[in-house]
């Protein structure tokens, strides 16, 4: 067993303790919530990096956005520089009744997994970087820069501007983005395709004010029914997205076991999959359309009235090869063309747009990553996967640093349930992830 592997194992008890402390900070960057915990999280991450031996650290922000933490471990003479990215902000917890623990921000261990909001997405990514640095006593064999974001779960609205404003500061030969997943706990993965994202608010309006449903119902339409009919046009009868102009990508090389996907997604008995094609195509290389929420009176307190207007938040995931700007135009044209009963339709994008991306996973840096993963997973070679989720800043990294190798790795697995209740991290796999990153830094040495 190599010295690096032993050093990671020695560091892991402290890494886990610091991970649990970081999870206690409810760093949620969404509008309307208290952002002080996001700043506290940034301070905590900066302290961890300073304690790990950073020669320099500071907090960066742009355009009024949440702080990102930057740190630098200078390269030994003649060695490359690696930029390590992760994010310390998390999703809201949602319905507390669906969590199997009293406090989602207090880590609970059960059956070899750690449970808590952000324990996998992406505070474990942060701590994997810290673990690798600790394994080298703060003196890694290559140069290391870190960028730990504070608003990724809110769509990174200011990150693109921050990256452009700090292009020289963040320049690196290799970029490691620890915010993806592995194929299975026992099979590591490099992510090579990611879908983009366009989130919009679509509002329909038919009346000046709410009116009595008994007196006017019949000839006079209501906005909630109109909205329901409108969003139903996003799919055809098979469940494929029916918005003209959205791109579908090529077939993915892997496929998903149907029973496994049903179990991992928690489908109820009798629920059917939607769409056509192999499951990995539907998950990775075809677009999706999802209603995320509707502004409407609650069922219990609703009056017998025709609602004058209604609004839905709709998310479109875009296949590799598409463009977020082009997709937004297609979405707007679709909703306007399918407005029921002459309804006035307004489509407003939420925040920034995220382009999809594809990564050419060839070259010495990817060879080093494959070797590091295989060693950390006891000889199991990593597979190349896509993910249906979006990390829009990858396209920006590709634009700013076209010569850099961009490695998308992760700490999640098929049971992590990021963004949902009972988010979790496999403890043994986390050790392998930390080991693989330390080995990668060693193998990137010239």
TAPEPE-V554828 format. One record per pair of residues at least 24 apart in sequence whose C-alpha atoms are under 8 Angstrom apart, sorted by sequence separation. I is the first residue (numbers start at 0). J is the second residue. D is the distance in whole Angstrom. If there is no record, write none. Layout:
i = <I & I>
j = <J & J>
d = <D & D>
This chain:
i = <44 & 45 & 92 & 202 & 254 & 255 & 289 & 290 & 41 & 45 & 144 & 254 & 288 & 289 & 41 & 90 & 253 & 288 & 289 & 38 & 41 & 89 & 90 & 144 & 250 & 287 & 288 & 37 & 38 & 89 & 251 & 287 & 288 & 324 & 37 & 88 & 250 & 251 & 286 & 287 & 323 & 87 & 250 & 286 & 287 & 323 & 89 & 249 & 286 & 323 & 89 & 248 & 251 & 285 & 286 & 322 & 323 & 88 & 251 & 285 & 321 & 322 & 87 & 88 & 239 & 240 & 250 & 284 & 321 & 355 & 86 & 87 & 238 & 239 & 249 & 283 & 284 & 320 & 85 & 86 & 237 & 238 & 239 & 248 & 319 & 320 & 353 & 355 & 28 & 85 & 237 & 238 & 247 & 248 & 317 & 318 & 319 & 320 & 353 & 354 & 356 & 86 & 87 & 237 & 247 & 317 & 319 & 353 & 356 & 85 & 86 & 246 & 247 & 352 & 353 & 355 & 365 & 85 & 246 & 354 & 364 & 84 & 245 & 365 & 83 & 41 & 240 & 360 & 40 & 240 & 358 & 40 & 239 & 240 & 37 & 37 & 125 & 124 & 124 & 234 & 233 & 376 & 121 & 375 & 121 & 375 & 120 & 375 & 28 & 81 & 83 & 87 & 88 & 230 & 372 & 375 & 26 & 27 & 28 & 80 & 81 & 82 & 83 & 84 & 85 & 86 & 87 & 88 & 374 & 26 & 27 & 78 & 79 & 80 & 81 & 82 & 83 & 84 & 85 & 86 & 87 & 88 & 90 & 25 & 26 & 27 & 78 & 79 & 80 & 81 & 82 & 83 & 84 & 85 & 86 & 88 & 89 & 372 & 375 & 25 & 27 & 78 & 80 & 82 & 84 & 86 & 88 & 371 & 72 & 75 & 86 & 371 & 72 & 74 & 75 & 72 & 74 & 75 & 368 & 371 & 73 & 74 & 371 & 73 & 74 & 370 & 72 & 73 & 248 & 71 & 72 & 73 & 246 & 247 & 248 & 316 & 368 & 371 & 71 & 72 & 223 & 245 & 246 & 247 & 248 & 316 & 367 & 71 & 246 & 247 & 316 & 70 & 71 & 246 & 368 & 69 & 70 & 246 & 367 & 69 & 70 & 245 & 367 & 68 & 69 & 51 & 68 & 69 & 25 & 67 & 68 & 364 & 24 & 67 & 68 & 23 & 48 & 51 & 67 & 245 & 22 & 23 & 47 & 51 & 66 & 67 & 244 & 22 & 23 & 66 & 222 & 223 & 226 & 22 & 52 & 53 & 65 & 221 & 222 & 226 & 245 & 51 & 52 & 65 & 220 & 221 & 222 & 223 & 226 & 244 & 19 & 51 & 52 & 64 & 221 & 222 & 223 & 243 & 19 & 82 & 221 & 222 & 242 & 82 & 242 & 82 & 194 & 216 & 81 & 82 & 84 & 193 & 194 & 213 & 243 & 80 & 81 & 82 & 83 & 84 & 85 & 192 & 212 & 213 & 242 & 64 & 79 & 80 & 81 & 82 & 83 & 84 & 85 & 86 & 194 & 211 & 212 & 22 & 64 & 79 & 80 & 81 & 82 & 83 & 84 & 85 & 211 & 212 & 22 & 63 & 79 & 81 & 83 & 210 & 211 & 22 & 62 & 209 & 210 & 22 & 61 & 209 & 210 & 60 & 61 & 209 & 210 & 62 & 208 & 209 & 19 & 61 & 208 & 18 & 22 & 61 & 206 & 207 & 21 & 60 & 206 & 284 & 59 & 205 & 206 & 283 & 44 & 204 & 205 & 283 & 284 & 18 & 204 & 282 & 283 & 18 & 203 & 204 & 229 & 232 & 282 & 202 & 203 & 202 & 203 & 18 & 41 & 202 & 229 & 17 & 201 & 202 & 229 & 200 & 201 & 229 & 200 & 201 & 228 & 14 & 37 & 200 & 201 & 199 & 200 & 225 & 198 & 199 & 225 & 14 & 198 & 199 & 225 & 14 & 198 & 197 & 198 & 225 & 196 & 197 & 11 & 196 & 197 & 10 & 196 & 197 & 220 & 28 & 29 & 195 & 196 & 28 & 194 & 195 & 7 & 10 & 26 & 27 & 29 & 194 & 195 & 7 & 10 & 28 & 29 & 194 & 195 & 27 & 28 & 193 & 194 & 7 & 193 & 195 & 197 & 6 & 7 & 192 & 195 & 196 & 6 & 195 & 6 & 197 & 197 & 3 & 253 & 3 & 201 & 251 & 205 & 205 & 204 & 205 & 203 & 204 & 203 & 204 & 202 & 203 & 202 & 203 & 201 & 202 & 201 & 202 & 200 & 201 & 200 & 201 & 199 & 200 & 199 & 200 & 199 & 200 & 198 & 199 & 263 & 197 & 198 & 263 & 197 & 198 & 197 & 198 & 197 & 196 & 197 & 195 & 196 & 195 & 196 & 195 & 196 & 194 & 195 & 194 & 195 & 193 & 194 & 192 & 193 & 192 & 193 & 192 & 191 & 192 & 191 & 191 & 191 & 187 & 187 & 186 & 173 & 185 & 187 & 189 & 191 & 192 & 193 & 194 & 186 & 187 & 188 & 189 & 190 & 191 & 192 & 193 & 194 & 195 & 196 & 156 & 185 & 186 & 187 & 188 & 189 & 190 & 191 & 192 & 193 & 194 & 195 & 156 & 186 & 187 & 188 & 189 & 190 & 193 & 194 & 195 & 196 & 154 & 155 & 186 & 188 & 190 & 193 & 194 & 195 & 154 & 193 & 182 & 182 & 179 & 190 & 191 & 189 & 190 & 189 & 190 & 189 & 188 & 181 & 179 & 180 & 181 & 184 & 171 & 174 & 176 & 178 & 179 & 180 & 181 & 183 & 184 & 170 & 172 & 173 & 174 & 175 & 176 & 177 & 178 & 179 & 180 & 181 & 182 & 183 & 172 & 173 & 174 & 175 & 176 & 177 & 178 & 179 & 180 & 181 & 182 & 171 & 172 & 173 & 174 & 175 & 176 & 177 & 178 & 179 & 180 & 181 & 159 & 162 & 166 & 173 & 175 & 176 & 177 & 180 & 158 & 159 & 163 & 155 & 184 & 185 & 184 & 124 & 124 & 123 & 121 & 120 & 119 & 120 & 119 & 119 & 120 & 119 & 141 & 117 & 140 & 141 & 123 & 139 & 140 & 127 & 131 & 139 & 141 & 119 & 130 & 131 & 134 & 141 & 116 & 118 & 119 & 140 & 116 & 117 & 118 & 119 & 127 & 128 & 131 & 132 & 115 & 116 & 118 & 123 & 127 & 131 & 114 & 115 & 116 & 130 & 114 & 115 & 128 & 114 & 127 & 113 & 114 & 112 & 113 & 112 & 113 & 112 & 113 & 111 & 112 & 111 & 111 & 103 & 100 & 98 & 99 & 97 & 98 & 97 & 95 & 92 & 93 & 94 & 91 & 92 & 93 & 90 & 92 & 79 & 79 & 78 & 79 & 78 & 77 & 11 & 8 & 7 & 7 & 7 & 4 & 7 & 3 & 4 & 3 & 4 & 3>
j = <68 & 69 & 116 & 226 & 278 & 279 & 313 & 314 & 66 & 70 & 169 & 279 & 313 & 314 & 67 & 116 & 279 & 314 & 315 & 65 & 68 & 116 & 117 & 171 & 277 & 314 & 315 & 65 & 66 & 117 & 279 & 315 & 316 & 352 & 66 & 117 & 279 & 280 & 315 & 316 & 352 & 117 & 280 & 316 & 317 & 353 & 120 & 280 & 317 & 354 & 121 & 280 & 283 & 317 & 318 & 354 & 355 & 121 & 284 & 318 & 354 & 355 & 121 & 122 & 273 & 274 & 284 & 318 & 355 & 389 & 121 & 122 & 273 & 274 & 284 & 318 & 319 & 355 & 121 & 122 & 273 & 274 & 275 & 284 & 355 & 356 & 389 & 391 & 65 & 122 & 274 & 275 & 284 & 285 & 354 & 355 & 356 & 357 & 390 & 391 & 393 & 124 & 125 & 275 & 285 & 355 & 357 & 391 & 394 & 124 & 125 & 285 & 286 & 391 & 392 & 394 & 404 & 125 & 286 & 394 & 404 & 125 & 286 & 406 & 128 & 87 & 286 & 406 & 87 & 287 & 405 & 88 & 287 & 288 & 87 & 88 & 177 & 177 & 178 & 288 & 288 & 431 & 177 & 431 & 178 & 432 & 178 & 434 & 88 & 141 & 143 & 147 & 148 & 290 & 432 & 435 & 87 & 88 & 89 & 141 & 142 & 143 & 144 & 145 & 146 & 147 & 148 & 149 & 435 & 88 & 89 & 140 & 141 & 142 & 143 & 144 & 145 & 146 & 147 & 148 & 149 & 150 & 152 & 88 & 89 & 90 & 141 & 142 & 143 & 144 & 145 & 146 & 147 & 148 & 149 & 151 & 152 & 435 & 438 & 89 & 91 & 142 & 144 & 146 & 148 & 150 & 152 & 435 & 137 & 140 & 151 & 436 & 138 & 140 & 141 & 139 & 141 & 142 & 435 & 438 & 141 & 142 & 439 & 142 & 143 & 439 & 142 & 143 & 318 & 142 & 143 & 144 & 317 & 318 & 319 & 387 & 439 & 442 & 143 & 144 & 295 & 317 & 318 & 319 & 320 & 388 & 439 & 144 & 319 & 320 & 389 & 144 & 145 & 320 & 442 & 144 & 145 & 321 & 442 & 145 & 146 & 321 & 443 & 145 & 146 & 129 & 146 & 147 & 104 & 146 & 147 & 443 & 104 & 147 & 148 & 104 & 129 & 132 & 148 & 326 & 104 & 105 & 129 & 133 & 148 & 149 & 326 & 105 & 106 & 149 & 305 & 306 & 309 & 106 & 136 & 137 & 149 & 305 & 306 & 310 & 329 & 136 & 137 & 150 & 305 & 306 & 307 & 308 & 311 & 329 & 105 & 137 & 138 & 150 & 307 & 308 & 309 & 329 & 106 & 169 & 308 & 309 & 329 & 170 & 330 & 171 & 283 & 305 & 171 & 172 & 174 & 283 & 284 & 303 & 333 & 171 & 172 & 173 & 174 & 175 & 176 & 283 & 303 & 304 & 333 & 156 & 171 & 172 & 173 & 174 & 175 & 176 & 177 & 178 & 286 & 303 & 304 & 115 & 157 & 172 & 173 & 174 & 175 & 176 & 177 & 178 & 304 & 305 & 116 & 157 & 173 & 175 & 177 & 304 & 305 & 117 & 157 & 304 & 305 & 118 & 157 & 305 & 306 & 157 & 158 & 306 & 307 & 160 & 306 & 307 & 118 & 160 & 307 & 118 & 122 & 161 & 306 & 307 & 122 & 161 & 307 & 385 & 161 & 307 & 308 & 385 & 147 & 307 & 308 & 386 & 387 & 122 & 308 & 386 & 387 & 123 & 308 & 309 & 334 & 337 & 387 & 308 & 309 & 309 & 310 & 126 & 149 & 310 & 337 & 126 & 310 & 311 & 338 & 310 & 311 & 339 & 311 & 312 & 339 & 126 & 149 & 312 & 313 & 312 & 313 & 338 & 312 & 313 & 339 & 129 & 313 & 314 & 340 & 130 & 314 & 314 & 315 & 342 & 314 & 315 & 130 & 315 & 316 & 130 & 316 & 317 & 340 & 149 & 150 & 316 & 317 & 150 & 316 & 317 & 130 & 133 & 149 & 150 & 152 & 317 & 318 & 131 & 134 & 152 & 153 & 318 & 319 & 152 & 153 & 318 & 319 & 133 & 319 & 321 & 323 & 133 & 134 & 319 & 322 & 323 & 134 & 323 & 135 & 326 & 327 & 134 & 384 & 135 & 334 & 385 & 341 & 342 & 342 & 343 & 342 & 343 & 343 & 344 & 343 & 344 & 344 & 345 & 344 & 345 & 345 & 346 & 345 & 346 & 346 & 347 & 346 & 347 & 347 & 348 & 348 & 349 & 348 & 349 & 413 & 348 & 349 & 414 & 349 & 350 & 351 & 352 & 352 & 352 & 353 & 352 & 353 & 353 & 354 & 354 & 355 & 354 & 355 & 355 & 356 & 355 & 356 & 355 & 356 & 356 & 357 & 357 & 357 & 358 & 358 & 359 & 360 & 372 & 376 & 376 & 364 & 376 & 379 & 381 & 383 & 384 & 385 & 386 & 379 & 380 & 381 & 382 & 383 & 384 & 385 & 386 & 387 & 388 & 389 & 350 & 379 & 380 & 381 & 382 & 383 & 384 & 385 & 386 & 387 & 388 & 389 & 351 & 381 & 382 & 383 & 384 & 385 & 388 & 389 & 390 & 391 & 350 & 351 & 382 & 384 & 386 & 389 & 390 & 391 & 351 & 390 & 382 & 384 & 386 & 406 & 407 & 406 & 407 & 407 & 408 & 408 & 408 & 408 & 407 & 408 & 409 & 412 & 400 & 403 & 405 & 407 & 408 & 409 & 410 & 412 & 413 & 400 & 402 & 403 & 404 & 405 & 406 & 407 & 408 & 409 & 410 & 411 & 412 & 413 & 403 & 404 & 405 & 406 & 407 & 408 & 409 & 410 & 411 & 412 & 413 & 403 & 404 & 405 & 406 & 407 & 408 & 409 & 410 & 411 & 412 & 413 & 392 & 395 & 399 & 406 & 408 & 409 & 410 & 413 & 392 & 395 & 399 & 392 & 425 & 428 & 428 & 409 & 410 & 410 & 410 & 410 & 410 & 411 & 411 & 415 & 417 & 417 & 440 & 417 & 440 & 441 & 424 & 440 & 441 & 429 & 433 & 441 & 443 & 422 & 433 & 434 & 437 & 444 & 420 & 422 & 423 & 444 & 421 & 422 & 423 & 424 & 432 & 433 & 436 & 437 & 421 & 422 & 424 & 429 & 433 & 437 & 421 & 422 & 423 & 437 & 422 & 423 & 436 & 423 & 436 & 423 & 424 & 423 & 424 & 424 & 425 & 425 & 426 & 425 & 426 & 426 & 427 & 421 & 421 & 420 & 421 & 420 & 421 & 421 & 420 & 418 & 419 & 420 & 418 & 419 & 420 & 418 & 420 & 443 & 444 & 444 & 445 & 445 & 445 & 430 & 430 & 430 & 433 & 434 & 434 & 437 & 434 & 437 & 437 & 438 & 438>
d = <7 & 8 & 7 & 8 & 6 & 6 & 6 & 6 & 7 & 8 & 7 & 5 & 7 & 5 & 7 & 7 & 7 & 6 & 6 & 7 & 6 & 7 & 7 & 8 & 8 & 8 & 5 & 7 & 7 & 5 & 6 & 5 & 7 & 7 & 8 & 8 & 8 & 6 & 7 & 5 & 6 & 8 & 6 & 5 & 7 & 6 & 7 & 8 & 5 & 5 & 7 & 8 & 8 & 7 & 5 & 6 & 8 & 8 & 7 & 5 & 7 & 7 & 6 & 8 & 7 & 8 & 7 & 5 & 7 & 7 & 6 & 5 & 5 & 4 & 6 & 7 & 6 & 7 & 7 & 7 & 6 & 4 & 7 & 5 & 5 & 7 & 7 & 7 & 7 & 8 & 5 & 8 & 6 & 6 & 8 & 6 & 5 & 8 & 7 & 6 & 7 & 7 & 7 & 7 & 5 & 6 & 6 & 5 & 6 & 6 & 7 & 7 & 6 & 8 & 8 & 7 & 8 & 5 & 7 & 7 & 6 & 8 & 7 & 7 & 7 & 7 & 7 & 8 & 7 & 6 & 7 & 8 & 8 & 6 & 8 & 6 & 8 & 5 & 6 & 8 & 7 & 6 & 8 & 5 & 6 & 7 & 7 & 6 & 7 & 7 & 7 & 7 & 7 & 8 & 8 & 5 & 7 & 6 & 8 & 6 & 6 & 6 & 6 & 6 & 7 & 5 & 6 & 5 & 7 & 5 & 5 & 8 & 6 & 4 & 5 & 5 & 5 & 5 & 5 & 4 & 6 & 6 & 6 & 8 & 6 & 6 & 5 & 6 & 5 & 6 & 5 & 6 & 6 & 6 & 6 & 7 & 6 & 5 & 8 & 7 & 6 & 7 & 7 & 7 & 8 & 8 & 7 & 5 & 8 & 7 & 6 & 7 & 7 & 7 & 6 & 8 & 5 & 7 & 8 & 5 & 8 & 3 & 5 & 5 & 7 & 8 & 6 & 6 & 6 & 8 & 5 & 8 & 7 & 6 & 6 & 7 & 6 & 7 & 6 & 6 & 8 & 7 & 6 & 8 & 7 & 7 & 6 & 4 & 8 & 8 & 8 & 6 & 7 & 7 & 8 & 7 & 5 & 5 & 6 & 5 & 7 & 7 & 6 & 7 & 5 & 7 & 6 & 7 & 7 & 7 & 5 & 7 & 7 & 5 & 7 & 5 & 7 & 6 & 4 & 6 & 6 & 6 & 7 & 6 & 7 & 5 & 7 & 7 & 8 & 6 & 7 & 7 & 7 & 7 & 8 & 7 & 6 & 5 & 5 & 7 & 7 & 7 & 5 & 6 & 7 & 5 & 6 & 7 & 8 & 6 & 7 & 5 & 7 & 8 & 6 & 5 & 6 & 7 & 6 & 7 & 8 & 6 & 7 & 8 & 7 & 6 & 7 & 7 & 5 & 8 & 7 & 7 & 7 & 8 & 7 & 5 & 6 & 6 & 6 & 6 & 6 & 7 & 5 & 8 & 6 & 7 & 8 & 5 & 5 & 5 & 5 & 5 & 5 & 8 & 8 & 6 & 4 & 7 & 6 & 6 & 7 & 6 & 6 & 6 & 6 & 6 & 5 & 5 & 7 & 8 & 8 & 7 & 8 & 5 & 6 & 6 & 6 & 6 & 5 & 6 & 6 & 5 & 7 & 8 & 7 & 5 & 8 & 8 & 7 & 5 & 8 & 7 & 5 & 7 & 7 & 5 & 8 & 6 & 7 & 7 & 4 & 8 & 8 & 6 & 7 & 5 & 8 & 6 & 6 & 5 & 8 & 7 & 4 & 7 & 5 & 7 & 6 & 7 & 7 & 7 & 5 & 7 & 6 & 6 & 6 & 6 & 7 & 4 & 6 & 8 & 6 & 6 & 6 & 7 & 5 & 7 & 6 & 6 & 7 & 6 & 6 & 4 & 7 & 6 & 6 & 8 & 7 & 5 & 6 & 8 & 6 & 6 & 8 & 6 & 4 & 6 & 6 & 8 & 7 & 5 & 7 & 6 & 7 & 7 & 5 & 8 & 8 & 7 & 8 & 5 & 6 & 5 & 6 & 5 & 7 & 7 & 8 & 8 & 8 & 5 & 7 & 7 & 7 & 7 & 6 & 5 & 7 & 8 & 6 & 8 & 6 & 8 & 7 & 8 & 6 & 8 & 5 & 7 & 8 & 7 & 5 & 7 & 7 & 8 & 7 & 6 & 8 & 8 & 8 & 8 & 8 & 5 & 6 & 6 & 6 & 5 & 6 & 7 & 8 & 5 & 6 & 7 & 7 & 5 & 6 & 7 & 8 & 5 & 6 & 7 & 6 & 5 & 5 & 6 & 4 & 7 & 6 & 5 & 7 & 7 & 5 & 6 & 8 & 8 & 8 & 8 & 5 & 6 & 6 & 8 & 5 & 5 & 7 & 4 & 7 & 7 & 4 & 4 & 7 & 6 & 7 & 8 & 5 & 6 & 7 & 4 & 6 & 6 & 5 & 7 & 7 & 7 & 7 & 7 & 7 & 7 & 8 & 7 & 6 & 7 & 6 & 7 & 7 & 7 & 5 & 6 & 6 & 6 & 4 & 5 & 5 & 7 & 6 & 6 & 8 & 7 & 5 & 5 & 5 & 5 & 6 & 6 & 6 & 6 & 5 & 5 & 6 & 7 & 6 & 6 & 5 & 6 & 5 & 7 & 8 & 7 & 8 & 7 & 6 & 7 & 6 & 8 & 7 & 7 & 7 & 7 & 7 & 8 & 8 & 7 & 7 & 5 & 6 & 6 & 6 & 7 & 8 & 7 & 7 & 6 & 6 & 8 & 7 & 8 & 7 & 5 & 4 & 7 & 6 & 7 & 7 & 7 & 5 & 6 & 6 & 6 & 6 & 6 & 4 & 6 & 6 & 7 & 6 & 5 & 5 & 5 & 5 & 5 & 5 & 5 & 7 & 4 & 5 & 7 & 7 & 7 & 6 & 6 & 6 & 6 & 5 & 7 & 7 & 5 & 8 & 7 & 8 & 7 & 8 & 7 & 8 & 7 & 8 & 7 & 7 & 8 & 8 & 7 & 8 & 6 & 7 & 6 & 7 & 8 & 8 & 6 & 7 & 6 & 7 & 6 & 7 & 6 & 8 & 7 & 7 & 8 & 7 & 6 & 8 & 6 & 8 & 7 & 7 & 6 & 7 & 7 & 6 & 8 & 7 & 6 & 6 & 7 & 7 & 6 & 5 & 7 & 7 & 6 & 7 & 6 & 6 & 6 & 8 & 5 & 4 & 6 & 6 & 8 & 8 & 6 & 6 & 7 & 4 & 7 & 5 & 7 & 6 & 5 & 5 & 7 & 5 & 7 & 6 & 5 & 6 & 7 & 8 & 8 & 5 & 7 & 6 & 5 & 8 & 8 & 8 & 8 & 8 & 8 & 7 & 7 & 6 & 7 & 8 & 7 & 6 & 8 & 6 & 8 & 7 & 8 & 8 & 7 & 6 & 6 & 8 & 8 & 8 & 7 & 8 & 7>
